[in-house]
Amino acid sequence: MNIRGVLIEDTFAEAFTMRAARLLITGASSRWAMAAALKLTGFATSVIGCKCEAGIEHELATKDTPDGRPGVSVLFMTMSKDDMPKRLIERVGQTVLTCPTTACFDGFPAAPDRVGVGSALRFFGDGFQASKVIGGERYWRVPVMEGEFLVQEKFGMIKAVGGGNFLILARTAEAALAAAEAAVDAMAGLPGVFLPFPGGVVRSGSKVGSRRSKTMIASTNDAFCPTLRAITKSDLAEGVNSVLEIVINGIDAPAISQAMRAGIDAACRQDVVSISAGNYGGKLGPHHFHLRKIMSEGTAA
Amino acid sequence: MSDRIVLTLRTRPAGAVDASSLALHDWTDRPGAEIAKLSVRVTGAGSVALGDLFSIAGERAPRIRLTGDFSAFEGLGAELAGGDITIEGDVGPRVGTRMRAGQIRVTGSAGWGAGLEMSGGVLEIGRDAGPRAGGAALGAKRGMTGGELIIRGNAGAEAGAAMRRGLVVVGGDAGEGAGRTTIAGTVVVFGATGPNPGQWSKRGTVVALGPVTPPATYRFACTYRPQYLGVLLRHLGTDRRLPVTAEHLTGFYKRYSGDLAELGAGEILAWTRT
């Protein structure tokens, strides 16, 4: 399969089941909602080193937020159910509670699986906190120097998919970057997905384990490193001199498929040789996104 | 099975009617003939079958509509655990007493004790409510423990008295002692709030969107925008169709802490335009 002269390789991205929460962060202005969202989603690229993965889904208009103020929708993922409350309490406590004017609401109100967040953060109020039930949902009012911080008691948690991906194999580093930027722009704001890495792009794709250390769970993906072509079993075709990866997490497989379709299509540009994907032979992750199937049929793998 | 059961009152009973047992029955599985056999107690007449008081249409439905003057009926909708009751007209005392879930809508006014000790669901009074709406029965320590009581007109004295949780909203004016002795919970008054609101309250909130004078045992804390009011007022405006204005949402509120003669963790939030 070719798209505008770019080969779509006959391979698939292998992704994992994760747990996701959606946080609606509001503020007096979009500036402050975004400030909290950026801090909350900072250093949340991979569970390998960050214990969670998070990203901004999209900005929210005043009509779409629980308190009628500007907001930001954040998707937040962990590998297990048990990790979710710990990570949320840490992050909301350190980045939203601390941020002027912000409040934090649950974005998955229909999810039956609920994790306590406000129920733990309330203790910062040192006994001066108060709760209110509005429309059947409990909120905590935590007094702070600025006024009050409002946080919902519980947040919904759903099963989600982490690790959807595709690789852009290009003739030059400039071409790979331009294609990656175009792909990220095409995926920006699509519902139900986020790109956890800086600017949505990864330059350091990894393989499982290490050649030299038994304790490392991931190390550089030498098969896709152009500088190692001559000394390792390379997967790079002739003429490929740079590879960038786009990792996509989503609330379900169709959301990831939709984003991959938009991103791959945008990445098929001049000086891009092929589009590939990272997988582990299909043995580790239950979600397989076959590139050619996604691009031809538009259906989830 | 019908969409709803309609009971039309033939004539206003001469004596008071104890209707507090009606909502205990499962109306969704009851044919019309059985509904007619259900009875209420009428002062001076003893047990009277519904078929003698009402003309009945429909059967086996979760929605019930009563039309007529029910000001002699006490405890209509008491202990409701689900479903939907519409009362077209005025209703007597203690409508929705101890209701746990579901919805009761009264298009007219209600006597004293509307929503007395209710713990869930939504009770809506289209016009005025008598004293102690959402409150505790006389001598009881605890009033409302959950749910929402919406009074679109004025409320009598001691609305929300001794409430533990829940929400009482008064679209018009509230009488003396709104939120008195509350343990927690919220009373919102769109009109004027009468004397001594929140008196002896432990943790309750009185939101006054009209004129209010806090008791002497409340102390001014600050002027600010409570974030949670944005959520609460949007809920009242959107879901309950109450006259919430943009000024209510964007305005400032003076916070008075009290009752300092009690725990002092309660508050009166008095809306101010500036």
Chai-1 contact restraints between the chains, C-beta under 6 A:
chainA,res_idxA,chainB,res_idxB,connection_type,confidence,min_distance_angstrom,max_distance_angstrom,comment,restraint_id
A,P66,B,V231,contact,1.0,0.0,6.0,A-B,restraint_1
A,D67,B,G230,contact,1.0,0.0,6.0,A-B,restraint_2
A,D67,B,V231,contact,1.0,0.0,6.0,A-B,restraint_3
A,G68,B,G230,contact,1.0,0.0,6.0,A-B,restraint_4
A,G68,B,R234,contact,1.0,0.0,6.0,A-B,restraint_5
A,A103,B,Q227,contact,1.0,0.0,6.0,A-B,restraint_6
A,K132,B,Y228,contact,1.0,0.0,6.0,A-B,restraint_7
A,I134,B,V231,contact,1.0,0.0,6.0,A-B,restraint_8
A,I134,B,L232,contact,1.0,0.0,6.0,A-B,restraint_9
A,I134,B,H235,contact,1.0,0.0,6.0,A-B,restraint_10
A,G135,B,H235,contact,1.0,0.0,6.0,A-B,restraint_11
A,Y139,B,Y228,contact,1.0,0.0,6.0,A-B,restraint_12
A,R141,B,Y228,contact,1.0,0.0,6.0,A-B,restraint_13
A,G147,B,Y224,contact,1.0,0.0,6.0,A-B,restraint_14
A,E148,B,P226,contact,1.0,0.0,6.0,A-B,restraint_15
A,E148,B,Q227,contact,1.0,0.0,6.0,A-B,restraint_16
A,L150,B,Q227,contact,1.0,0.0,6.0,A-B,restraint_17
A,L150,B,Y228,contact,1.0,0.0,6.0,A-B,restraint_18
